[in-house]
Amino acid sequence: MKMNKGVEWAVHACALLAPLGAGRGLSLAALADYHGVPLHYMAKQMQLLSKAGIVRTSRGHTGGYALARPPQEISLWDIKQAGDGSAPPLRCTQNRQKGPCAIPRAECRTPCAIAAAFGRAENAYRDLLREIRLSDILSDVTGGGDAQHMLDMLRWYEANVTVLPEKKVKAPAS
């Protein structure tokens, strides 16, 4: 199944946000820089994640992005769907009804076997991505646990994590 490369960036960005805890976040610039991705490409992915309710944004000098839900409540399917949508990878164009040996439309009473096979594969793919939670892969995305890499990551976090401004809650009208 083909996946938009922005989905990969989005998963990596979520993995960076996951260990931060409440009230902490990363700026768009830090997320883009960490992954070597152009700022406007990362902005698009973060906007899609925000619209899907996976991340929340805070504006201002210390603003940035944070996960909107705990990592155990975010599946890889959630992130993929935010970036790619949920359209199936194969749209049957009814090739069996074309060409010199075309089957008349009236005789095509069952789904195309090829489209049906791809549909089964897509369902299995979706089900597997729904089972894998962001929290399940966090230890694997740290680079294998190499001590120097972990130290580099901790220093990077120290230099880039911000305390996000608290969301202002509107008082109920009386």
C-alpha positions in Angstrom: 0.0 0.0 0.0 1.4 3.3 -1.0 1.7 6.0 1.7 2.3 9.7 1.3 5.8 10.6 2.7 4.2 13.3 4.8 2.6 10.5 6.9 6.0 9.2 7.8 7.0 12.7 8.9 3.7 13.0 10.9 4.4 9.7 12.7 7.9 10.8 13.5 6.7 14.2 14.8 4.1 12.5 17.0 6.8 10.2 18.3 8.9 13.2 19.3 5.9 14.8 21.1 4.8 11.6 22.9 7.3 11.7 25.8 6.9 15.4 26.6 4.0 15.2 29.1 1.3 17.7 29.8 1.9 21.4 29.2 5.1 20.8 27.1 5.5 21.0 23.3 7.7 21.6 20.4 7.7 24.4 17.9 7.0 23.8 14.2 10.6 24.9 13.5 12.0 22.4 15.9 10.0 19.5 14.5 11.0 20.4 10.9 14.6 20.9 11.8 14.8 17.6 13.8 13.7 15.7 10.7 15.4 17.8 8.1 12.1 18.6 6.5 11.2 21.9 4.9 9.1 24.0 7.3 6.1 24.4 5.0 5.9 20.6 4.5 6.0 20.0 8.2 3.4 22.7 8.7 1.0 21.0 6.3 1.4 17.7 8.2 0.9 19.3 11.6 -2.2 21.1 10.3 -3.6 17.8 9.2 -2.8 16.2 12.6 -4.4 19.1 14.4 -7.6 19.0 12.2 -7.8 15.2 13.0 -7.5 15.9 16.8 -4.2 14.1 17.2 -2.2 17.2 18.1 -3.1 20.5 19.7 -1.5 23.8 18.9 -0.7 26.8 21.1 0.2 30.2 19.6 2.6 32.7 20.9 6.3 33.1 21.8 6.4 29.7 23.6 3.7 28.1 21.5 4.0 24.9 19.6 2.5 21.4 19.3 1.6 18.8 21.8 -0.3 15.5 21.5 -4.0 16.0 22.1 -4.4 12.5 23.4 -2.1 10.0 25.2 0.1 8.0 22.9 -1.7 4.8 23.8 -4.9 6.3 22.3 -3.3 7.2 19.0 -3.0 4.5 16.3 -0.8 4.5 13.3 -4.1 4.4 11.3 -5.2 7.6 13.0 -2.1 9.3 11.8 -2.1 7.8 8.3 -5.8 8.7 7.8 -5.1 12.3 8.9 -2.3 12.6 6.3 -3.7 10.4 3.4 -7.4 10.2 4.0 -9.3 7.0 3.9 -9.8 6.4 0.2 -8.9 2.9 -0.9 -5.6 2.6 -2.8 -7.4 0.9 -5.8 -10.4 2.3 -7.5 -11.8 -0.3 -9.8 -12.2 1.1 -13.3 -14.1 -2.0 -14.5 -11.4 -3.0 -17.0 -13.3 -6.3 -17.5 -16.0 -4.3 -19.3 -13.5 -2.9 -21.8 -11.5 -4.1 -24.8 -12.1 -6.8 -27.4 -13.2 -9.4 -24.8 -15.3 -7.1 -22.6 -17.9 -8.5 -20.3 -21.2 -6.7 -20.7 -22.1 -4.6 -17.7 -25.3 -6.5 -17.1 -23.2 -9.7 -16.6 -21.0 -8.1 -14.0 -23.1 -9.1 -11.0 -20.2 -9.7 -8.6 -17.4 -7.4 -7.7 -14.3 -7.6 -9.8 -12.0 -10.3 -8.3 -9.0 -8.1 -8.6 -10.7 -5.2 -6.8 -12.1 -7.6 -4.2 -8.6 -9.0 -3.5 -7.1 -5.5 -3.1 -10.0 -4.7 -0.8 -9.3 -7.6 1.4 -5.6 -6.6 1.6 -6.5 -3.0 2.4 -8.8 -4.1 5.2 -6.0 -6.2 6.7 -3.6 -3.3 6.4 -6.1 -0.9 8.1 -6.8 -3.4 10.8 -3.1 -3.8 11.6 -2.4 -0.1 11.6 -5.4 0.3 14.0 -3.8 -2.2 16.4 -0.4 -0.5 16.5 -0.4 2.4 18.9 2.1 5.3 19.0 3.0 4.1 22.5 3.9 0.6 21.0 6.6 2.0 18.8 8.2 4.7 21.0 11.2 2.6 22.2 11.9 1.5 18.6 12.2 5.0 17.2 14.9 6.2 19.5 17.6 4.6 17.3 18.2 1.3 19.1 19.0 2.7 22.5 22.7 3.7 21.6 23.9 5.7 24.7 25.3 8.6 22.6 22.2 8.9 20.5 20.0 9.0 23.7 22.3 11.7 25.1 22.0 13.7 21.9 18.2 13.4 22.0 18.0 14.5 25.6 20.2 17.5 24.9 18.0 18.3 21.8 14.9 18.1 23.9 16.4 20.3 26.6 17.2 23.0 24.0 13.8 22.8 22.2 11.0 21.8 24.5 8.8 24.7 25.5 6.2 25.2 28.2 3.0 25.8 26.3 0.7 28.6 27.3 -2.4 27.4 29.1 -5.6 27.4 27.1 -7.9 30.1 28.3 -11.2 28.7 29.3 -14.2 31.0 28.7 -16.4 31.5 31.7 -20.0 30.4 31.2 -22.4 33.3 30.4 -24.6 34.1 33.3 
